[in-house]
Amino acid sequence: MARFHQPDLGANPDDPFARDTEGKLVRRSFWLDMSDRSLVLAMTQGVGADIPNEAKRAHLADLGREHLIDQICRQEILPPE
């Protein structure tokens, strides 16, 4: 199962990442109405900037925008062993 970002709805009940009890986005039209460019900016510099890459990937896949993953998710550099 995808690991979606779970915002604190007590602090921000209008969070665009809010999901219902079935795991469906409550404000899906907020994301679908964005152009690819706007979505990249929102996820890198806006509301999604502090979300882990795993949650960003799951969110983009849910929206059918997997083609933006490389632009949005920072490459994680692992230290040498």
C-alpha positions as CSV (number, residue, x, y, z in Angstrom):
1,M,0.0,0.0,0.0
2,A,1.2,3.5,-0.8
3,R,2.4,5.6,2.1
4,F,0.7,8.9,1.7
5,H,1.5,12.0,3.6
6,Q,-0.9,12.3,6.6
7,P,-1.2,16.0,7.6
8,D,-2.3,17.2,11.0
9,L,-5.9,18.2,10.3
10,G,-6.3,19.7,13.7
11,A,-3.7,22.3,12.9
12,N,-4.8,22.8,9.3
13,P,-8.2,21.4,8.4
14,D,-8.0,22.7,4.9
15,D,-4.7,20.9,4.1
16,P,-4.6,19.9,0.4
17,F,-3.1,16.5,1.3
18,A,-6.2,15.5,3.4
19,R,-7.6,12.1,2.7
20,D,-10.9,10.5,3.7
21,T,-11.3,7.2,5.7
22,E,-10.9,5.3,2.4
23,G,-7.6,7.0,1.6
24,K,-9.0,9.2,-1.3
25,L,-7.9,12.8,-1.6
26,V,-10.6,15.1,-0.3
27,R,-9.4,18.1,-2.4
28,R,-8.5,16.1,-5.5
29,S,-9.6,18.9,-7.8
30,F,-7.1,21.3,-6.2
31,W,-4.3,19.1,-7.6
32,L,-5.9,18.1,-10.9
33,D,-6.6,21.7,-11.8
34,M,-2.8,22.5,-11.6
35,S,-0.6,22.5,-14.6
36,D,2.5,20.3,-14.5
37,R,4.7,23.3,-13.9
38,S,2.5,24.6,-11.0
39,L,2.5,21.1,-9.5
40,V,6.3,21.0,-9.6
41,L,6.5,24.3,-7.9
42,A,3.9,23.4,-5.2
43,M,5.7,20.2,-4.4
44,T,9.2,21.6,-4.4
45,Q,8.8,25.1,-3.0
46,G,5.2,25.3,-1.7
47,V,2.9,23.1,0.3
48,G,4.7,19.8,-0.5
49,A,8.3,21.0,0.0
50,D,8.8,19.3,3.5
51,I,7.1,16.0,2.6
52,P,9.4,12.9,2.3
53,N,10.1,11.7,-1.2
54,E,8.2,8.4,-0.6
55,A,5.0,10.3,0.2
56,K,5.6,12.6,-2.9
57,R,5.9,9.6,-5.2
58,A,2.7,8.0,-3.8
59,H,0.8,11.3,-4.1
60,L,2.0,11.8,-7.7
61,A,1.1,8.2,-8.7
62,D,-2.3,8.7,-7.2
63,L,-2.8,11.8,-9.3
64,G,-1.5,10.0,-12.5
65,R,1.4,12.4,-12.7
66,E,4.3,9.9,-12.3
67,H,6.1,11.6,-15.2
68,L,6.9,14.5,-12.7
69,I,8.6,12.3,-10.1
70,D,12.2,13.0,-11.3
71,Q,11.5,16.8,-11.3
72,I,10.0,16.8,-7.9
73,C,11.8,14.2,-5.8
74,R,15.3,15.2,-4.8
75,Q,17.9,12.5,-5.3
76,E,18.9,11.1,-2.0
77,I,22.7,10.6,-1.7
78,L,23.7,7.8,0.5
79,P,27.0,8.1,2.4
80,P,29.7,5.6,1.6
81,E,29.8,2.4,3.7
